[in-house]
Amino acid sequence: QVQLAESGGGLEQPGGSLRLSCAASGIGFSIHVMGWYRQAPGKQRELVATITTSGTTNYAAAVKGRFTISGDNAKNTVYLQMNSLKPEDTAVYYCNLDYPGTSMNYWGQGTQVTVSS
């Protein structure tokens, strides 16, 4: 049973920083992609960043240069360092685990990030 446990959300002022963590358990295959998505009120869920087990990263244009995704394969944990936060970064952030080429795709419960003065 795959489970994703997210932590690190909260309230931050514009220009501040937050770090999200997602610990995965029950992973059966070593090759996978982990990532972060977000959903703001009234909007569709969108990609924030992904990282493969080989370390290849991908970022949405809106966060490139401000957010950094990293992973610890030994701990099955992925992190999202968010700097220079903007009010438009306010959303529920979801951790995702995907096994390419299969139908196996899993989501965490989400963690709220609010950027406001």
N, C-alpha and C positions, 0 to 999 in steps of 0.2 A: 504494500500500500504506500504510494508516494504521498508525502505530505510536505508542504512548503510553509515555513513559519517566518513571517515578516516582522520586522521591528524597526524602530528609528524614526517614525513619522512624528509630526507635531506642528507647533506654531512657530514661525520664524519671521523676522522682519525682512523687508526687501533688502537685498544685498548680503544677507546672511547665508549660512551654510547648514546643511543637514546631511546626515549619512544614514542610508537605509541598508538593512541587512536582510538576507533571505537564506535560511538554512533548509536544505532539502534532505529528507530521509526516505529510505525505501527505494533508492535509485538502483535499478538492476543492470543498466548498461552504461559503459563508461563514456560513450560518445553521445553528447547531447548539447543542447543550446539552452542557456539560461538568460533571462532578460527581465526587463522592467517595462511595464506599460502603465498608462495613466488614463483616468476618465474624470473629466470635469463635469459639473452639473449641466445637464442638457446637451452634452456632447458625446460622441462615440469614443470608445476606448482607442487609444493610439499608442504606437510604439514610442518608447523613450530610448532604450538602448538594449543591445544583446551582446553576449559573449559566448564563444564556443569553447569547448574543452581545450582546444589548441591555442586559445588566447585571442582569436580574431574578434574584433569589436565592430559594432555598427551603432551609429547614433542618428537620432532624428535631427533635422537641421535646426530646430528650435532650441536644442540643448547642447549642440556641439560647441566645444570650447568652454562650457560651464560645468557640465556633468561628466563624471568619469565612472565607468563600470569596471569592476575588477572581480576576480574570482579566486577562490582557494579550492582546488580540486580535492585536496586531501580532506577538507572539511565539508565538501559539497555545499559551499556557501558562496553567494554572490553579493557584492556590495554596490551601492550607488552613492558616490560622493557628489553632492549637489552644492555648487558654489554660485555666488552672484544670483541668488534666488530672486525671482520676479513674481508679482502677484498672479500673473498668468500661469505660473507653475502650480498654482493651487489645484489639487485634484486628489482623488484616491489612487494610490500607486499600488499596482499589482505585480507580484512576482510570477514569472512563467517558466515552466520547464518543458522543453520540446525535444522529442526524439526524431530527428530528420528521417524522412522516408517511411514513417509509421504513422498510425493514428493516435499515438500516445502524446497527449498534451495536457498539462496540468497547470492549475492556477492557485495562488495563495488567496487568503481571505481579504487582502487589501489593507493598506495603512494610509491614514489621512495625512496629507501635507497641506498646510495652510500658510500662505505667505501674505502677511498683512501688517501694516503699521498700527 
